[in-house]
Amino acid sequence: MSQGDLVMGASNFTFRPLPNRSFGFLEDRDTRQLLVKWSMHGRITAQTFSFDQNFQSYQKDDFVWAFFQDPNVISHLKLLSDSSGQWVTLGTQVKKVEAKEMPCTQLSMSLFDCLYTEHIVRESGHILKCLDEYFDDFPISDELRKVLLLDDTDKFDIFSQSDREEFLFHLFKHLCLGGALCQFEDVIDPYLQTTKSIYKDLMSVQKDPETKQIHIISTVFKVSAYNLHNKYKDENGMCYPSTKHHEQTFAYFIVDPLKHHVHILYHCFGGGAF
């Protein structure tokens, strides 16, 4: 089955919400204050569902399709309503799913060392400023957002294409860009520490008994779902994570194949909530 195809088959996967699963980055006071500052608080959440069958990454399309057909998901999966701005549940089966696998090989924050070596960030941690400009809806007033957004900037290539595809990089970029009323940081550390906190909260690792090396066992997908009969649909019928496309509106599914858990990291772009 190719990505984005209309899916009609049945699946053995069934799901159950785990409402008592907590996430440190949502409960930590300092992190919460940063999410408020970045206009993401009240618009970002994480949930966990358990599933009852063994999972292999090649099953991602069947897995995601089964997820959105499950009554427990339909009645418990959270999203922000475009019409009311309130948290609601999915409430309906979907007709089509898209699931794009995201590489997740990084075991440290060394991916971002180049920000120092390439003089995007000073040794003190201060982010270098630049002349103000805009890219789409995003204001760019420093070298960090320039290298994240502008592919024609001189230093865009400090991150390789494979670096930019990593789930860790996507998390970092989402936090740096923030919500509609984002107050940007002058220093890099809050972005790095919050990225690390979320990543550790969501990812599962395992030690190889022979090599003693730690490796990530989680599989990550970026997911969209479509309900072609949704009266609030956009022209493509997308209903999850929102009816409106935006780079900062996302839903990532992080699958732990050993615990049979799937974590959903969700954010809907907007003005934030206090």
C-alpha positions, 0 to 999 in steps of 0.5 A: 500500500502506498502512502496516502492511499485510501485504505479499506482492509481490516487489521488485527490491531486494537487500541486502549487509551492510557490516561494515567501515562504522564509526560514530564515535559507537560508537567514540569513548571519551567518547561510549561513557562517556556511553552507559554512564552513560545505560544504553544502552551494549551495547544500541545499535548501528548497521549498514550494508547496501548495496542495488543499485537506485535508491531513491525515498522513495515506495518505502519500503514495498517497500524495507523489505519487501524488506529483511526478506525478503533472506537477507543481512539475515536472517543479519546484522541484529542485535537483542537477544534478549528471552530471553537478553539477548544479541545475535543475528541476525534469523534468520527472514523476517517476515510484516508490516512498518511503516515510518513516514517521519521528517522530517529537514530540520534542518541545525543544532542551532538547534532546541534554542535554545528550551531556553535562551530558555524557561528550561529550561536556564540560560545556564551550561548547567545544566538547571533542576530540578523536583519529582520525578514519574513518567511511565510508567516515566520519572522526571522531576526536571528541566524538560527531561524534563518538556517532553519527556514531559508534554504538559500542562506549561506549556512543552510548546509551545516545540517545535511538533508539526513540531519534535517529528516531526523525526528530530533531535528523536527522537534528542535525546529518546532520549538524554535518556531513556536506558535502564532505569538511566540516570544523568541529566545536570545540564547540557545539553551532553552530550545536544546534542553526542552528538545532533549526533555521531550525526546527522552520522554517519548523515545524508548531505547534498549542495550544490545546484550552482545555489543552493549551499545544503546540503540533506539527501538521506537518507530516514529511517524508523522500522521495526517487523517482525512474524512472526506465527508467532514462538513468542516473539511478543507479542500483536501478533507483533512480532519486530523491534526487539523482541517488547516495545513500549517508547518507548526501543526503536527501529530507524531506517533511514537511506537514502542514495540516492546511495551506495545505503546504508541505515544501521540505528540500533538500541536495545533498552531495558534495563539497559545493559551494561558 
